[in-house]
């Protein structure tokens, strides 16, 4: 794994390998200049968020083209702007701070991420 850092300043933890996530499909929310969507927020999918993002034009729950489709409870590296949009709409999914890349802070405040943090018993 790279020397990427999380939003708390520590090493970036794995978000999910089942399903395999990340812009580079490494399981981590790593990013680069090629990642225009900034897939840097490690989130735990909820039914509410999956419905919201589908309504916004990004259906993450339907399997297609080798993508398994996500279900509530799955962890996924989300675009920071979509997470922020959901946060502002009151339906942001919980986040794993240790697995959320520090680049997310260019778009989302640490306070907002902490407000939605799910750290107890992780991984559960």
C-alpha positions as CSV (number, residue, x, y, z in Angstrom):
1,X,0.0,0.0,0.0
2,X,1.1,3.6,-0.6
3,X,2.0,6.1,2.0
4,X,-1.4,7.7,1.7
5,X,-2.8,9.3,4.9
6,X,-6.3,9.4,6.3
7,X,-8.3,12.4,7.5
8,X,-6.9,11.9,11.0
9,X,-3.3,12.0,9.8
10,X,-2.6,8.3,10.2
11,X,-1.9,5.7,7.6
12,X,-4.9,5.1,5.2
13,X,-6.7,1.9,6.3
14,X,-8.4,-0.5,3.9
15,X,-12.0,0.4,3.2
16,X,-13.3,-2.8,1.6
17,X,-12.1,-5.8,-0.4
18,X,-15.5,-7.4,-0.6
19,X,-16.7,-5.7,-2.7
20,X,-13.4,-4.4,-4.0
21,X,-13.5,-0.7,-3.9
22,X,-11.3,2.4,-4.6
23,X,-10.5,4.3,-7.7
24,X,-7.7,1.9,-8.3
25,X,-9.6,-1.1,-7.0
26,X,-7.1,-1.8,-4.3
27,X,-9.6,-1.8,-1.5
28,X,-8.4,1.7,-0.3
29,X,-9.7,5.1,-1.0
30,X,-6.4,6.2,-2.6
31,X,-6.5,9.0,-5.2
32,X,-4.4,10.7,-7.9
33,X,-4.7,13.5,-10.4
34,X,-6.6,11.0,-12.7
35,X,-9.4,10.6,-10.1
36,X,-11.5,13.5,-11.1
37,X,-14.3,12.4,-8.8
38,X,-12.1,12.2,-5.7
39,X,-13.2,8.7,-4.6
40,X,-11.8,9.4,-1.1
41,X,-14.6,8.9,1.4
42,X,-14.9,5.4,2.9
43,X,-18.7,5.0,3.6
44,X,-21.0,2.3,4.8
45,X,-23.9,2.1,2.4
46,X,-27.4,2.6,3.8
47,X,-30.7,2.0,2.0
48,X,-31.4,5.7,2.3
49,X,-28.1,6.8,0.7
50,X,-28.4,4.2,-2.1
51,X,-31.9,5.5,-3.0
52,X,-30.6,9.1,-2.8
53,X,-27.7,8.5,-5.1
54,X,-29.9,6.6,-7.6
55,X,-32.3,9.5,-7.7
56,X,-29.3,11.8,-8.3
57,X,-28.3,9.7,-11.4
58,X,-25.6,7.4,-9.9
59,X,-27.2,4.0,-9.3
60,X,-24.8,2.1,-7.1
61,X,-27.2,-0.8,-6.3
62,X,-27.8,-2.3,-9.7
63,X,-25.3,-5.0,-10.8
64,X,-23.9,-4.4,-14.3
65,X,-20.7,-4.9,-16.4
66,X,-18.9,-6.8,-13.7
67,X,-20.0,-4.4,-10.9
68,X,-21.8,-6.4,-8.2
69,X,-24.1,-3.6,-7.1
70,X,-24.0,-2.4,-3.5
71,X,-26.3,-3.2,-0.7
72,X,-26.8,-1.7,2.8
73,X,-23.8,-2.5,5.0
74,X,-21.3,-2.6,2.1
75,X,-18.3,-0.3,2.4
76,X,-17.4,1.8,-0.7
77,X,-15.1,4.7,-1.6
78,X,-17.5,7.5,-2.5
79,X,-16.8,10.7,-4.4
80,X,-16.3,13.3,-1.7
81,X,-18.7,15.8,-3.5
82,X,-21.5,13.2,-3.6
83,X,-21.0,12.4,0.1
84,X,-21.1,16.1,0.9
85,X,-24.2,16.5,-1.2
86,X,-25.9,13.7,0.7
87,X,-24.7,15.2,4.0
88,X,-26.3,18.5,3.1
89,X,-29.5,16.6,2.1
90,X,-29.6,14.9,5.5
91,X,-28.8,11.3,4.2
92,X,-25.1,10.9,4.3
93,X,-23.9,7.4,5.0
94,X,-21.6,6.7,8.0
95,X,-17.9,7.0,7.3
96,X,-14.8,5.2,8.4
97,X,-12.4,8.0,9.2
98,X,-9.3,5.7,9.3
99,X,-10.1,4.7,5.7
100,X,-11.1,8.1,4.4
101,X,-8.2,9.7,2.4
102,X,-7.0,13.2,3.6
103,X,-7.8,14.5,0.1
104,X,-11.5,14.4,1.0
105,X,-10.8,17.4,3.3
106,X,-10.5,19.6,0.2
107,X,-14.2,19.1,-0.3
108,X,-15.7,18.0,3.0
109,X,-15.0,19.4,6.5
110,X,-13.5,17.1,9.1
111,X,-16.3,18.2,11.4
112,X,-18.9,16.8,9.0
113,X,-17.0,13.6,8.6
114,X,-16.7,13.2,12.4
115,X,-20.4,13.9,12.8
116,X,-21.1,10.8,10.6
117,X,-18.2,8.7,11.8
118,X,-18.8,5.0,12.5
119,X,-15.7,3.8,14.3
120,X,-17.0,1.7,17.2
121,X,-16.2,-2.0,16.7
122,X,-14.8,-1.5,13.2
123,X,-14.5,-3.7,11.4
124,X,-17.8,-5.2,12.4
